[in-house]
Amino acid sequence: MILDVQLFQAVCPVDRLEPDRGIAALVDGVQVALFRTSDDEIYAVGNQDPISGAYVMSRGIVGSRGDVPTVASPLHKQVYDLRTGDCLDVPGVNLPAYPVRVTDASVVEVAVH
Ligand code: FES
């Protein structure tokens, strides 16, 4: 068994996340884009658009492709799998995807390390 030590950090109350919207958060010096989908799943990926280099992913368009929850870059429209960060349009491009959890007190926590 691998001992997987992750340092979760509180980001915001889950109520601050509106369905199909993203917010940007600074977590331990890392710019993260947090999304809540309409089926109430929460995902955290890097806020930096890998194509343009701009920190804009939190303003991306939430959607889905088949069963895959996605966010599209607001600048270039490439679509990324919110679960893995993989770009579905450009092979080899990806966002970092970070573990997320919601505490008993309804606080969203993200682990960037
Ligand atoms: S270079 Fe501007 S939209 Fe792609």
Boltz pocket constraint, residues with backbone or C-beta under 6 A from the ligand:
constraints:
  - pocket:
      binder: B
      contacts: [[A, 75], [A, 76]]
      max_distance: 6.0
